[in-house]
Amino acid sequence: MLDLEIVPERSAGNESWEFSLGMPFAQAVSILQKHCHLVRNVQVLYSEQNPLENDQLLNLTQDGLTLVFDSYSQRLKIIEVYNLSKVKLKYCGVHFNSPTIPPTIEQIDQSFGATHPGVYNAAEQLFHLNFRGLSFSFRLDARLDTPKFAPHYAHGLASLQIPNGATVERMHVYAGNALSDARAPLMPPNCYGGNVYAEGVDVLCDAYGPIGLKFRLLTAGCGPVMRVDNKLQTFQRCVYLGDHCQDVVSNIGSPHKVFYKSEDKMRIHSALPHKQTSRCNDYFYNFFTLGVDILFDAISQQAKKFVLHTNYPGHYNFNMYHRCDFRIPLIPRCELDKDKEPFVITAYTKWDAVREALGQPTDHPVILNRSSSSNNTNPFGSTFCYGFQGMIFEDLWNSARMTIGFLVTSITKALLPRLLSLAGQTALGRVLVVPNFFHLRIMEATVLLGTFNAG
């Protein structure tokens, strides 16, 4: 049985670990994985039809605990204890719920003190007693005179006439004054652990397409040890296609992992007449907390591709990366559109809106099926990849667990062959070269994404 210390508006945890409000989804999963001998039977719940309209849940069925994560920010919003008989709870080091201490109204009053009059929900027959950042729900007897529990009759705990022995049925920890207005707070400093996170990523474009990424970065401290004087720091950095690996590390830090491509199964789709195997392997820098991968050329050591992950549930690579909150301004399709407000693609843009703004693809999509690996199975089905303006969009519309035509789930930016000598030749750079390039790079991305655990 878990024994948790409750801190209103902040957390629930013990000496070994802590679920903090504002904690990213991936960190909560990591805690559960490390303590799998204590926490078992964990369910991941989300909406297949509307993943942005409904929160993501981690349900600890054995412990009667649910962690509610905001569907947009994917940070912890609410900690709910729905079965208090399966867990021990204490406040300021003193238990108010355990097998020997039932969480009655008298016990709550003794542990937490007086508060504002509660609210009675006649439909649920629940009486909600609210503190700042903390809420208790009591089940009332239907035989009682319910109007006595209406808010205008409640002048304090003693006047509520709750029957002796009435115990708490549910408890919620959240940030703010009311559970109904609860929002996921910013990530607390103790969750950074010396890592750098991206508040947002702007895709930089010129007249020919994307050329780089502008990061708005957040960090707290400079190491894994949390100090009292650690303060949140914000700064901006830019990474461009063609940057050397040393430049990238200097700007945004060292990657969490480096992956070397061992094979290129789609080399046969290349337009080159001689498809010789290179002795050098291109390699990826994986930045998990930024939600970004950067591909470097093995010969020149220069960046030639960016991969931005949206981390939607139902995707094959869900929870491997933090969501990249990117913004991509689209290039107008004709002269008449140049005076209009540019259409911006974000991590929450529906694929239908992207297709309407960019027009129908000129080529058939490439089918991306990640279940071909001998070591993994993919219950989510295959996805489709489309090429537009030097970018590859992966759409989950063919997945068995998503609505048809729903969301852009991964964007791969591939370097266009824009040499200085060809800079002024628009037709060559955008008509003749781009289509062949897309066929090569999309198929290459299929192999990469399915091989090295990137979206």
Secondary structure as UniProt FT lines:
FT   STRAND          2..7
FT   TURN            8..10
FT   STRAND          11..13
FT   STRAND          18..20
FT   TURN            21..22
FT   HELIX           25..34
FT   TURN            35..38
FT   STRAND          42..45
FT   TURN            51..53
FT   STRAND          56..60
FT   TURN            61..64
FT   STRAND          65..69
FT   TURN            71..73
FT   STRAND          75..81
FT   HELIX           84..86
FT   STRAND          87..91
FT   TURN            92..93
FT   STRAND          94..98
FT   TURN            99..100
FT   HELIX           105..112
FT   STRAND          119..121
FT   TURN            122..125
FT   STRAND          126..131
FT   TURN            132..133
FT   STRAND          134..139
FT   TURN            142..143
FT   HELIX           146..149
FT   HELIX           151..153
FT   HELIX           157..160
FT   TURN            164..165
FT   STRAND          167..174
FT   HELIX           179..181
FT   HELIX           189..191
FT   TURN            192..194
FT   STRAND          197..206
FT   TURN            207..208
FT   STRAND          209..220
FT   TURN            228..229
FT   STRAND          232..240
FT   TURN            241..242
FT   HELIX           245..252
FT   STRAND          257..260
FT   HELIX           265..269
FT   STRAND          283..287
FT   TURN            288..291
FT   STRAND          292..296
FT   TURN            298..300
FT   STRAND          302..309
FT   TURN            313..314
FT   TURN            316..320
FT   STRAND          326..329
FT   HELIX           335..337
FT   TURN            338..339
FT   STRAND          344..346
FT   TURN            347..348
FT   HELIX           351..358
FT   STRAND          366..368
FT   HELIX           370..372
FT   TURN            379..380
FT   STRAND          383..388
FT   TURN            389..390
FT   STRAND          391..395
FT   TURN            397..398
FT   TURN            400..401
FT   TURN            404..405
FT   STRAND          407..414
FT   HELIX           420..422
FT   TURN            423..424
FT   HELIX           426..427
FT   HELIX           428..432
FT   HELIX           433..451
FT   TURN            452..453
//
